[in-house]
Amino acid sequence: MTIFEKIVAGEIPCNKVLENEKFLAFRDINPRAPIHILIIPKKHFENIQEMDPALMGEMLSFIQELARFIGVDKSGYRLITNCGENGGQEVMHLHFHLLAGSKLGWDRSSANPQSTF
């Protein structure tokens, strides 16, 4: 069971920002921006590759609602998800990071210039 499943089950507390029957948004305990919120589906999906496309559409609506609720829908925010070990995913439960609250820079140091597609 992942830490996010334990949060959904109420076994671990979180600082909830917004919740409905399918999704939960809560503040990250190690924020990387003035506003750093994690958004998860309550049902377990390891990553975005496993996510049901119809449910992903509902999750997008939830994220848009969250952005309006916290007042960053007009000023802007960054939305990030990591997929798999090589993508930097640390918790194997689909989650998005919403970062906002200041003008965000971009750290290009982690990019691999030898990478090809």
N, C-alpha and C positions, 0 to 999 in steps of 0.2 A: 504494500500500500504506500503510495507516495505521500509526501507532506501535504499536497493539495487535496488529496482524497481525505486525509485526516482533518483538514480545515473544513471541507464540505460537511463531513460527518459530525463536526462540532467537538472533535477530540483535541484540537489545537485552536486557540483563539486567534482572531485576526482583527485588523482595524478596517471593518467593512465600510465601503463607500456607496455601493449600489448592489442590489441583489434582486433577482426574480426567480422563478421556479427552475430555470435552466442554466443560469449564469451567475457568477459572483465576481465582484470587483473589490479589491482591497489594497491598502497601502503596502508597498514593498518595505521590508524591514531594513534594507540596505539601499536607500534611494540613491540614484545616479543623477537626479535632477530635482529641482524644488518640488515638482509634482511627479511622483513615480508610483503608478498604480498597476497592479497585476490583474488581468482579466482571464478567468478560466471558465470552461464549461463544467457544470457539476458532474456530468457523465464523463467517465474516463476515456480519453483518446490520448494515445502516447504522443502524437505530434500531428501537424497539419495534414500529413499524408494519410492519416487514418480518419480524419474528420469527415463526417457526413456533409456533403455539399449543401443540402437544404438547411441543416442546422447551422452551417457556417453563415448562411444568409441571415439567420436569426441572430447569430452572434454579432454580425456587422451592425445590425439595428441596435443591439444592446450597447455596443461600443459608441455608436453615434449618440445614443441617449446619454451615456456616461459623459461624453465630451460636453454636451449641452449642460448637464447637471453640474459639472465642476467649472463651467464657464470658459472652456478653452476651444470651443467649436469655432469661434471666429478668429482668435489670436493664433491658433495653431498648436500642433502637437506632433510627436513622433510615435509611430506604432511599430513595434518590433516583435517578431517571433523567431525563435531558433528551431531548427528541425534536425534532430539527430546529433550524434556526438561530434561529427566534423562541422556541423553548423553551430556548435557552441551550446547546445541544449544541455542544461544541468539537471533539471527536474523533468523526468520523463512523463509529463502530463501536459498536454497542450496548454500553452498560456501565451498571452500577449502582454508586452510592457507598453504602457502609455506614459510617455515622458513629456513634460510640459513645464510651464512656469517661468521660462526664460528663453532667450534665443539660444538654440542648441547648435553646437559645433559638430564637426564630423572628424573622428579619429581614423585616418587612413593608414595608420601604422600597422594595423593587423591584416591589411590586404596583401595578398601574395601576388606579386607582379608576374610570376611564372605561370600562374593559373591560366588554363585555356578551356574553352567550352566546345 
